[in-house]
Protein backbone atom coordinates (compact mmCIF):
# COMPACT_ATOMS: atom_id res chain seq x y z
CA UNK A 1 0.00 0.00 0.00
CA UNK A 2 1.37 3.39 -0.94
CA UNK A 3 1.95 6.13 1.57
CA UNK A 4 -0.50 8.39 -0.27
CA UNK A 5 -3.30 5.85 -0.17
CA UNK A 6 -2.72 5.10 3.49
CA UNK A 7 -2.74 8.80 4.31
CA UNK A 8 -5.95 9.29 2.36
CA UNK A 9 -7.63 6.49 4.24
CA UNK A 10 -6.47 7.95 7.57
CA UNK A 11 -7.94 11.34 6.67
CA UNK A 12 -11.24 9.78 5.60
CA UNK A 13 -11.36 7.81 8.85
CA UNK A 14 -10.76 10.97 10.89
CA UNK A 15 -13.50 12.85 9.03
CA UNK A 16 -15.88 9.92 9.43
CA UNK A 17 -15.27 9.56 13.17
CA UNK A 18 -15.60 13.31 13.80
CA UNK A 19 -18.85 13.62 11.85
CA UNK A 20 -20.24 10.48 13.46
CA UNK A 21 -19.52 11.93 16.90
CA UNK A 22 -21.18 15.21 15.86
CA UNK A 23 -24.31 13.31 14.84
CA UNK A 24 -24.41 11.11 17.95
CA UNK A 25 -23.97 14.05 20.32
CA UNK A 26 -26.55 16.17 18.48
CA UNK A 27 -24.16 18.88 17.31
CA UNK A 28 -25.57 18.31 13.82
CA UNK A 29 -29.32 17.93 14.16
CA UNK A 30 -31.94 15.74 12.47
CA UNK A 31 -32.58 16.65 8.83
CA UNK A 32 -29.66 19.10 8.65
CA UNK A 33 -27.91 19.44 5.28
CA UNK A 34 -24.26 18.38 5.10
CA UNK A 35 -22.73 20.75 2.58
CA UNK A 36 -19.63 19.33 0.96
CA UNK A 37 -17.77 22.65 0.35
CA UNK A 38 -18.17 23.61 4.02
CA UNK A 39 -16.91 20.21 5.16
CA UNK A 40 -13.95 20.35 2.78
CA UNK A 41 -13.00 23.72 4.25
CA UNK A 42 -13.60 22.57 7.83
CA UNK A 43 -11.41 19.48 7.61
CA UNK A 44 -8.89 20.71 5.04
CA UNK A 45 -9.31 17.61 2.89
CA UNK A 46 -10.40 16.82 -0.66
CA UNK A 47 -13.98 16.43 -1.84
CA UNK A 48 -13.26 12.73 -2.39
CA UNK A 49 -12.29 12.22 1.25
CA UNK A 50 -15.46 13.96 2.46
CA UNK A 51 -17.65 11.92 0.11
CA UNK A 52 -16.06 8.70 1.35
CA UNK A 53 -16.82 9.61 4.97
CA UNK A 54 -20.41 10.60 4.15
CA UNK A 55 -20.94 7.41 2.15
CA UNK A 56 -19.90 5.37 5.19
CA UNK A 57 -22.34 7.31 7.35
CA UNK A 58 -25.05 6.63 4.77
CA UNK A 59 -24.25 2.92 4.96
CA UNK A 60 -24.83 3.14 8.71
CA UNK A 61 -28.15 4.89 8.01
CA UNK A 62 -27.11 8.06 9.81
CA UNK A 63 -27.28 10.25 6.71
CA UNK A 64 -29.17 10.02 3.44
CA UNK A 65 -28.15 10.98 -0.09
CA UNK A 66 -30.76 12.41 -2.42
CA UNK A 67 -30.27 13.12 -6.15
CA UNK A 68 -29.40 16.77 -6.80
CA UNK A 69 -29.63 17.52 -3.08
CA UNK A 70 -26.51 15.94 -1.66
CA UNK A 71 -26.23 14.53 1.85
CA UNK A 72 -28.26 15.31 4.94
CA UNK A 73 -28.77 13.83 8.40
CA UNK A 74 -31.74 11.49 8.62
CA UNK A 75 -34.79 13.31 9.95
CA UNK A 76 -36.54 12.39 13.16
CA UNK A 77 -39.54 10.67 11.60
CA UNK A 78 -42.33 9.41 13.83
CA UNK A 79 -43.54 7.10 11.07
CA UNK A 80 -40.12 5.54 10.53
CA UNK A 81 -39.37 5.29 14.25
CA UNK A 82 -42.64 3.52 15.01
CA UNK A 83 -42.21 1.12 12.09
CA UNK A 84 -38.62 0.38 13.05
CA UNK A 85 -39.55 -0.18 16.69
CA UNK A 86 -42.42 -2.51 15.79
CA UNK A 87 -40.11 -4.72 13.75
CA UNK A 88 -37.35 -4.67 16.37
CA UNK A 89 -39.74 -5.66 19.14
CA UNK A 90 -40.92 -8.65 17.17
CA UNK A 91 -37.63 -9.86 15.76
CA UNK A 92 -35.22 -9.09 18.62
CA UNK A 93 -37.45 -10.75 21.19
CA UNK A 94 -37.84 -13.72 18.83
CA UNK A 95 -34.06 -14.05 18.52
CA UNK A 96 -33.67 -13.79 22.30
CA UNK A 97 -36.37 -16.37 22.98
CA UNK A 98 -34.83 -18.80 20.50
CA UNK A 99 -31.38 -18.25 22.02
CA UNK A 100 -32.71 -18.97 25.51
CA UNK A 101 -34.50 -22.06 24.28
CA UNK A 102 -31.34 -23.45 22.68
CA UNK A 103 -29.35 -22.33 25.70
CA UNK A 104 -25.88 -23.61 24.87
CA UNK A 105 -22.98 -22.81 27.19
CA UNK A 106 -21.14 -20.95 24.41
CA UNK A 107 -24.08 -18.55 24.06
CA UNK A 108 -24.26 -17.95 27.81
CA UNK A 109 -20.51 -17.29 27.87
CA UNK A 110 -20.76 -14.76 25.04
CA UNK A 111 -23.61 -12.93 26.79
CA UNK A 112 -21.71 -12.75 30.08
CA UNK A 113 -18.55 -11.50 28.34
CA UNK A 114 -20.39 -8.87 26.30
CA UNK A 115 -22.31 -7.68 29.35
CA UNK A 116 -19.11 -7.41 31.37
CA UNK A 117 -17.44 -5.33 28.63
CA UNK A 118 -20.48 -3.06 28.39
CA UNK A 119 -20.69 -2.65 32.16
CA UNK A 120 -17.03 -1.60 32.32
CA UNK A 121 -17.32 0.96 29.50
CA UNK A 122 -18.34 4.49 30.60
CA UNK A 123 -21.76 5.54 29.31
CA UNK A 124 -20.72 9.17 28.74
CA UNK A 125 -17.47 10.75 27.60
CA UNK A 126 -15.41 13.50 29.23
CA UNK A 127 -17.69 16.22 27.84
CA UNK A 128 -20.90 14.57 29.05
CA UNK A 129 -21.92 13.25 25.64
CA UNK A 130 -22.75 9.66 24.80
CA UNK A 131 -19.53 7.63 24.64
CA UNK A 132 -18.95 6.16 21.16
CA UNK A 133 -17.01 3.26 22.69
CA UNK A 134 -20.05 2.49 24.85
CA UNK A 135 -22.25 2.43 21.77
CA UNK A 136 -19.94 -0.18 20.23
CA UNK A 137 -20.04 -2.29 23.40
CA UNK A 138 -23.81 -1.87 23.50
CA UNK A 139 -24.13 -3.15 19.93
CA UNK A 140 -21.97 -6.17 20.78
CA UNK A 141 -24.06 -6.90 23.87
CA UNK A 142 -27.35 -6.92 21.99
CA UNK A 143 -25.81 -9.00 19.23
CA UNK A 144 -24.70 -11.56 21.83
CA UNK A 145 -28.22 -11.80 23.27
CA UNK A 146 -29.65 -13.04 19.98
CA UNK A 147 -26.59 -14.82 18.64
CA UNK A 148 -27.66 -18.24 19.89
CA UNK A 149 -30.96 -18.34 17.98
CA UNK A 150 -29.55 -20.63 15.31
CA UNK A 151 -30.73 -18.52 12.36
CA UNK A 152 -28.07 -16.50 10.49
CA UNK A 153 -30.80 -14.70 8.54
CA UNK A 154 -32.60 -13.63 11.72
CA UNK A 155 -29.32 -12.46 13.25
CA UNK A 156 -28.59 -10.40 10.13
CA UNK A 157 -32.08 -8.88 10.04
CA UNK A 158 -31.94 -7.95 13.72
CA UNK A 159 -28.47 -6.46 13.30
CA UNK A 160 -29.58 -4.31 10.36
CA UNK A 161 -32.61 -3.03 12.25
CA UNK A 162 -30.50 -2.29 15.32
CA UNK A 163 -27.99 -0.35 13.20
CA UNK A 164 -30.87 1.69 11.76
CA UNK A 165 -31.90 2.61 15.31
CA UNK A 166 -28.44 3.70 16.48
CA UNK A 167 -28.88 7.40 15.82
CA UNK A 168 -32.36 7.37 17.31
CA UNK A 169 -30.86 5.87 20.48
CA UNK A 170 -28.28 8.63 20.63
CA UNK A 171 -30.91 11.31 20.06
CA UNK A 172 -32.91 10.09 23.05
CA UNK A 173 -30.11 11.56 25.15
CA UNK A 174 -28.60 14.31 23.01
CA UNK A 175 -31.77 16.02 21.76
CA UNK A 176 -34.58 14.57 23.93
CA UNK A 177 -32.43 14.84 27.11
CA UNK A 178 -33.37 11.52 28.71
CA UNK A 179 -30.72 11.83 31.43
CA UNK A 180 -32.59 9.99 34.18
CA UNK A 181 -32.62 6.61 32.48
CA UNK A 182 -30.87 3.76 34.34
CA UNK A 183 -29.57 1.87 31.31
CA UNK A 184 -27.27 -0.31 33.40
CA UNK A 185 -30.20 -1.62 35.44
CA UNK A 186 -32.13 -2.35 32.24
CA UNK A 187 -29.24 -4.42 30.88
CA UNK A 188 -28.80 -6.22 34.19
CA UNK A 189 -32.45 -7.22 34.17
CA UNK A 190 -32.25 -8.61 30.65
CA UNK A 191 -29.12 -10.63 31.43
CA UNK A 192 -30.40 -12.07 34.70
CA UNK A 193 -33.59 -13.29 33.06
CA UNK A 194 -31.77 -14.63 30.00
CA UNK A 195 -29.22 -16.60 32.02
CA UNK A 196 -32.03 -17.95 34.20
CA UNK A 197 -33.67 -19.19 30.97
CA UNK A 198 -36.81 -17.23 31.76
CA UNK A 199 -37.83 -16.34 28.21
CA UNK A 200 -40.98 -14.44 29.18
CA UNK A 201 -39.20 -12.20 31.69
CA UNK A 202 -36.19 -11.65 29.42
CA UNK A 203 -38.40 -10.75 26.46
CA UNK A 204 -40.43 -8.34 28.57
CA UNK A 205 -37.25 -6.67 29.83
CA UNK A 206 -35.86 -6.35 26.29
CA UNK A 207 -39.21 -5.04 25.05
CA UNK A 208 -39.22 -2.30 27.67
CA UNK A 209 -35.57 -1.47 26.97
CA UNK A 210 -36.20 -0.93 23.25
CA UNK A 211 -39.50 0.86 23.74
CA UNK A 212 -38.10 3.38 26.24
CA UNK A 213 -36.05 5.09 23.51
CA UNK A 214 -39.03 5.28 21.17
CA UNK A 215 -41.37 6.74 23.79
CA UNK A 216 -38.78 9.33 24.75
CA UNK A 217 -38.39 10.50 21.16
CA UNK A 218 -42.14 10.47 20.50
CA UNK A 219 -42.63 12.79 23.48
CA UNK A 220 -39.87 15.02 22.16
CA UNK A 221 -41.44 15.09 18.69
CA UNK A 222 -44.85 15.97 20.14
CA UNK A 223 -43.32 18.93 21.99
CA UNK A 224 -41.87 20.50 18.84
CA UNK A 225 -43.40 23.63 17.32
CA UNK A 226 -45.15 23.35 13.92
CA UNK A 227 -42.05 24.79 12.27
CA UNK A 228 -40.04 21.89 13.69
CA UNK A 229 -42.57 19.24 12.71
CA UNK A 230 -40.99 15.87 11.99
CA UNK A 231 -40.58 14.80 8.40
CA UNK A 232 -40.66 11.48 6.64
CA UNK A 233 -37.20 10.25 5.65
CA UNK A 234 -36.17 10.01 2.03
CA UNK A 235 -35.12 6.37 1.74
CA UNK A 236 -34.28 6.43 -1.94
N, C-alpha and C positions, 0 to 999 in steps of 0.2 A: 504493500500500500504506500502510495506516495505521501510525502509530507503535506502537500497541498490538500489532498483529499482528506487526510486525517484532520487537518486544521479546519477544513470546511465542515466536517461532521461535528467537531467539537463546538464550533460556533452555532450550528443548528441545534445541537443539544442544549446549549446554554439559553438560546432564545426560547426553545420549547419549554424548558423547565421554568423559566422566568414568567412566561405568559401563562403557563398552567397554574403557577402559584397565584398570579394576579386574578385568574378566574375563580379559583377555589376560595380565596380570601375576599372575594367580592369587590376588588379594586376595579375590575372591569365588569360592569353589570349585565344582567340578562338582556339579550337583544341588541347590545351595543355593537356598532360597526367596528371592524378591525381594519383600518386603512393602511395599506401596504407602504405608501411613501412615508407615513409618520413612523411606522415601525422600523423601516430601513434607517431613518434618521436617528431614531432612539437607540438602536442597538449598534449602529455603525457597521452594518453588514450588507450583503447584496440582496437583491430582490429574490434570488433563488433560495438563499438561506431562509429568509422569512417565509416564503411559500412552503418550504419543506417542513418548517415548524408548525405552520397552520394546518397543513395537510395531516400531520400526525394528530393534532388536536381534533380535527374533523373525524379521524378514524376512531378516536375515543369518544365521539359524540358530544364534545364540549363546544365545538363551533360548527357552523354550517356554511357551505359554499353555494351561492346562487348565481346562475348565469347573468353576466353583466352587472352584478351587484357586489361581487367579491365575497369576503368572509365576514361573518358576524357571530357573536356569542349566541348560543341557543336561547330562545326566549323562555320565560317561565310560563308554560302553558298548562292551564288547569286540565284541559282535555287530554293532553299527552301524559301528564303526571298521573291522572286517575287511571288511564288505560295501562300505563306501565306498572303501576302499583297492583292493579287487578291481576295482571299476568304473573308478576313476581310472587304475590301471595299464593297463587295456585301452584306454580311450578317449584318455587323454593321450598315450600312446605312439603310438597310431594317428594322432592329429592331428599329432604331431611328424614321424612318418614321411612322411605325406602332404605336409607343408610342405617337407620336405627334397627330396622327389621333384619337387615343382613348382619349388622353388628359384629364385623370381624375386628380382631385385635388391632390390625394395622390401621383401620379407620379410627378407632378410639385413640390410638397413639398420635395420629396426625392431628386430630381435633385438640388433644391436650397440648401438643407442641405449638400449634398455631395460636391457641388461646393464651398460652404462656408468653409468646412473643408479643402478642397484641397488648397484654396486660402490662408488659414492661416497657412499652413504647409510649412516650408522653402524648396525650391527646392534643395539646396545643403547643405551638412553637414559642420562641422567646418573645415574640411581639404580640402574643395572645391570639394569633390566628390558628386555624386548623392545621395540624402538623401533617405534611405530605407523607412522611414516613409512617405515620399512624394510619393514613388512608391505605397505604400499601399493605400493612399488616392486617388491617380490617378486611381488605379484599381476600387475602390469603385465608383468614379465619373463616369467612363465609364460604369460600370454596371448599375448605376442609369439611365443613358440616355436611355438604351434599355430595362429597367425593366418593362416598361408599355406596351410592345408589345402584351402581352396576350398569348405568346407561350413559355412554359417552355423549350421545345426542342430547340427553337431558342436561348433563353437566355443561355442555357447550351453550345450550339455550339459556340456562340460568346465568351463566357467566356473562353472556352478551347483554341480557336484561340488567344485570347488576352494574355493568360498566355504563350502560345508558343512564343509570340513576346516580352515578357518582357526583355529578355537579349539583344535582338536586339535593343530595345529602349535605354537600358543603354549604349550599345556600341556606339550609335550615338554620345554620349557625351564623354565617357571615351576613346574610341580608334579612333573615327572619328573627335573628337574635335569640335562638333557643339555647340560652346559657345554663338553664337549670336542669337540663336533662342528665340523668345518671346513666350514661352509656355503659360504664363498666358493670353496673348491677344488672343491666339488661343482658349483657353477654354472659355473665356468670349464671343467670337463670337459665339461659338456653343450654349452656354446657352441662350444668348439673342434671337437667332433665334428659338431655341426650345420652349422657353416660349412664344414667339410671335406666335407659331404654324405655322411658315413658314418652311414647310418641305423641300422645295427645297434649301433654304439658309442654313438651319441647316445641311442637308446632304452634301452640297458642302463644308461647313466649316469642317465637320468631315472628309470628303474625303481628303482634303488638310492636315489636322492634321496628319492623319495616313500616308499619302504618303510622308510627309516631312522626316520622319525617314528613310524610304526605300531609297529615293533618296540620302540622306546623306551617307548611308552605301554603296550604289552602286558606288558613286563617290570615296569613300575610297577604295573599292575593286579594282576599275579600276586603282588606283594609286599605287597598290602594285607591287613589283618586281615579275618576274616569279617564284622565289623561294618561294614567299609568296602567290602564287596563291590560290584562295579559293577552298575549297574542298566540295564535296557533303556529307551531313551528313549520318551517319550510323543509320538508324531508326529501326534496328532490335530490 
